[in-house]
Amino acid sequence: MKVCLVSAAIAIAIATSTARSEDNKAPAEFTALFNGKDLTGWKGHTTMVERAKQKPEDLAKLQAARTKTATEHWKVIDGAIHCDGKGGVSLVTDKDYGNFELMVDWKIEKNGDSGLYLRGQPQVQIWDSENSPGARNEDKNTGSGGLWNNPLPADAAKSTDNMLKLKEGQKVGKIPLKKADKPVGEWNTFHIIVLGDEVTVNLNGSLVVQKAKLLNYWERGKPVPEKGPIELQFHGDPLWFKNIYIKELK
């Protein structure tokens, strides 16, 4: 039943997105995380470990400093959030989210690299997998949307067979099932479903990750947190985001 519900949600999301006539206006049942005008609802990032371990007063100071830096390098230009590729700080939602459906439009330049953190965990990969220096070996030209930090099985990780790594990487959601990116410089659209510890990703209407595990990156071996922020990752490259919509799920 859950598989059917997820499939239905994805189909509705795709139909809804193609029917959008105005940027940054949420479809029915969704909430806009970006208003198209300013960064209300967003702040500079603090990691899940920093949130858990720092004293409240120290965390507040760090949060204020990161947010100051973020607002210097993440700006709203022509109805899109633009990162100039400087500053070293990512942008995160003020609110934490658990189970949800997320829509995001994004754009990068040649060699660009970024990602979306879900519940504060890296990451749904965004990159120019043909030219980015980080896209090597089995990652080369595989496209965006994979849960890049998911580890390969031990045997595959030790192998020098890139085809084996590709196939095993697709099984665990690390590598997309297909490359669905539009040409660099054009807008792309993610539709992401997070239910429990499973993530399904559609990119530009194509299924690229199906029910892959979202892992706890910060505390390996522990369950993924029930809630956490959504993060637009800084990676030292110019980035653009718009049409960021969320529907919380039970």
C-alpha positions in Angstrom: 0.0 0.0 0.0 2.8 2.4 0.9 4.5 1.8 -2.5 1.2 2.7 -4.3 0.8 5.8 -2.2 4.3 7.0 -3.0 3.9 6.3 -6.7 0.6 8.2 -6.7 2.2 11.1 -4.9 5.0 11.3 -7.4 2.6 11.2 -10.3 0.5 14.0 -8.8 3.6 16.0 -8.1 4.8 15.7 -11.7 1.4 16.7 -13.1 1.2 19.6 -10.7 4.7 20.9 -11.6 4.0 20.9 -15.3 0.8 22.9 -14.7 2.6 25.6 -12.7 2.1 29.0 -14.4 3.8 31.3 -11.9 7.2 30.8 -10.0 7.3 30.5 -6.3 3.5 30.0 -5.9 2.8 26.7 -4.1 0.5 24.2 -5.7 -2.6 22.9 -3.8 -1.6 21.1 -0.5 2.0 22.4 -0.7 3.7 25.2 1.3 6.2 27.5 -0.4 9.5 27.4 1.5 10.8 30.3 -0.6 8.6 33.4 -1.2 10.5 34.6 -4.3 11.3 37.9 -2.6 13.7 37.3 0.4 15.2 34.7 2.6 12.4 34.6 5.2 12.3 31.1 6.7 16.0 30.4 6.0 19.3 30.7 7.9 22.9 29.8 7.8 23.6 26.1 8.5 24.6 24.4 11.7 25.2 20.6 11.5 23.2 18.1 13.4 26.3 17.4 15.6 26.7 21.1 16.4 23.1 21.3 17.3 23.3 18.3 19.6 26.6 19.0 21.4 27.0 22.7 21.7 25.7 24.7 24.7 22.6 26.8 23.8 24.5 30.1 24.1 27.4 28.9 22.0 25.1 27.4 19.4 23.1 30.7 19.2 26.4 32.7 18.6 27.5 30.2 15.9 24.0 30.3 14.3 24.1 34.1 14.2 27.6 34.2 12.7 26.7 31.6 10.0 23.4 33.4 9.2 25.3 36.7 8.8 27.7 35.0 6.4 24.9 33.3 4.5 23.0 36.5 3.9 26.1 38.0 2.4 26.5 35.3 -0.2 23.0 33.9 -0.7 20.8 36.6 -2.4 17.4 36.7 -4.0 17.8 37.7 -7.7 15.0 37.7 -10.2 12.8 35.4 -8.1 15.5 32.8 -7.4 17.9 32.1 -4.5 21.4 32.6 -5.8 24.7 31.6 -4.1 27.8 33.4 -5.4 30.0 30.4 -4.5 31.7 32.1 -1.6 31.4 32.3 2.1 31.5 28.6 3.0 28.0 28.5 4.6 25.0 26.5 3.4 21.4 27.7 3.6 18.9 25.7 5.8 15.2 26.0 6.7 14.3 27.5 10.0 11.9 24.5 10.5 12.7 20.8 10.8 10.8 18.3 8.7 10.2 14.5 9.0 8.2 12.8 6.3 7.5 15.0 3.4 7.2 15.5 -0.3 9.6 18.2 -1.7 9.7 20.0 -5.0 12.8 22.1 -5.9 14.0 23.7 -9.1 17.7 24.2 -9.4 20.4 25.3 -11.8 24.2 25.1 -11.9 27.0 26.2 -14.2 29.7 24.0 -15.8 31.7 22.1 -13.2 29.0 23.0 -10.6 28.5 20.9 -7.5 25.9 21.1 -4.7 23.2 19.0 -3.1 20.1 18.9 -0.9 20.4 17.7 2.7 17.3 15.9 4.0 16.6 16.0 7.8 20.1 17.6 8.0 21.7 14.5 6.3 23.8 14.7 3.1 22.7 14.5 0.4 20.7 14.3 -2.8 23.5 15.1 -5.2 23.4 18.0 -7.7 26.4 18.3 -10.1 27.7 18.5 -13.6 28.8 14.9 -13.6 30.4 15.2 -16.9 32.9 18.0 -15.9 33.0 18.3 -12.2 36.4 17.4 -10.7 34.6 15.3 -8.1 32.8 13.1 -10.7 35.4 10.3 -11.2 35.4 6.7 -12.1 31.9 5.1 -11.6 30.4 8.5 -10.9 31.4 10.0 -14.3 28.5 11.2 -16.3 25.9 9.5 -14.1 23.8 12.6 -13.4 22.2 14.2 -10.4 19.8 12.9 -7.8 21.7 10.0 -6.1 22.2 9.8 -2.3 25.9 10.3 -2.9 27.0 9.7 0.7 25.4 6.2 0.8 28.4 3.8 1.0 28.9 1.1 -1.6 28.8 -2.5 -0.3 32.2 -3.5 1.0 33.1 -5.9 -1.8 32.2 -3.3 -4.5 34.0 -0.5 -2.6 37.3 -2.6 -2.8 36.8 -3.5 -6.5 38.5 -1.8 -9.4 35.6 -2.7 -11.6 33.7 0.5 -12.3 30.8 -1.3 -13.9 30.3 -3.3 -10.7 30.5 -0.2 -8.6 28.0 1.5 -10.9 25.5 -1.3 -10.5 25.9 -1.7 -6.8 25.8 2.1 -6.4 22.5 2.2 -8.1 21.1 -0.6 -5.9 21.8 1.5 -2.7 20.7 4.8 -4.3 24.2 6.3 -4.3 24.2 6.5 -8.1 21.1 7.5 -10.1 19.3 4.8 -12.1 19.6 7.1 -15.1 21.0 10.5 -16.1 18.0 12.8 -16.3 19.8 16.2 -16.0 19.0 19.0 -18.5 22.0 20.7 -20.1 24.1 22.7 -17.7 22.7 26.2 -17.3 19.1 25.1 -17.7 16.6 24.7 -14.8 16.0 21.2 -13.4 13.2 19.9 -11.1 13.5 17.5 -8.2 10.4 15.7 -6.8 11.6 14.0 -3.6 9.6 11.7 -1.2 10.9 11.0 2.3 9.0 8.4 4.3 10.6 6.9 7.3 14.2 6.2 6.3 13.4 5.8 2.6 13.9 8.3 -0.2 12.6 8.3 -3.7 13.8 10.9 -6.2 12.4 12.0 -9.5 14.5 14.3 -11.7 12.7 16.1 -14.6 10.0 13.5 -14.5 12.3 10.5 -14.5 12.8 8.1 -11.6 16.4 8.2 -10.5 16.3 6.8 -7.0 13.7 4.4 -5.6 13.2 3.9 -1.9 16.9 4.2 -1.0 17.9 4.4 2.7 18.6 7.8 4.2 21.5 7.2 6.5 22.6 9.0 9.6 25.8 10.7 8.3 26.7 12.4 11.5 26.3 9.5 13.9 27.1 6.4 11.8 25.2 3.3 12.7 22.5 5.2 14.6 18.9 5.6 13.2 18.4 8.7 11.0 16.8 11.5 13.0 13.0 11.7 12.8 13.3 15.3 11.8 15.9 17.8 10.6 16.2 20.8 8.3 16.3 20.9 4.5 19.6 22.3 3.3 20.8 23.9 0.1 24.4 22.9 0.1 27.3 25.3 -0.4 30.1 23.7 -2.4 32.1 26.6 -3.7 30.1 27.0 -6.9 27.4 29.5 -8.1 24.0 28.0 -7.6 20.3 28.9 -8.2 17.1 27.6 -6.6 13.4 28.5 -6.9 10.0 26.9 -6.7 10.8 25.2 -3.4 7.6 23.6 -2.1 6.9 21.1 0.7 4.0 18.9 1.8 4.4 17.2 5.1 3.3 13.6 5.2 2.3 11.4 8.2 
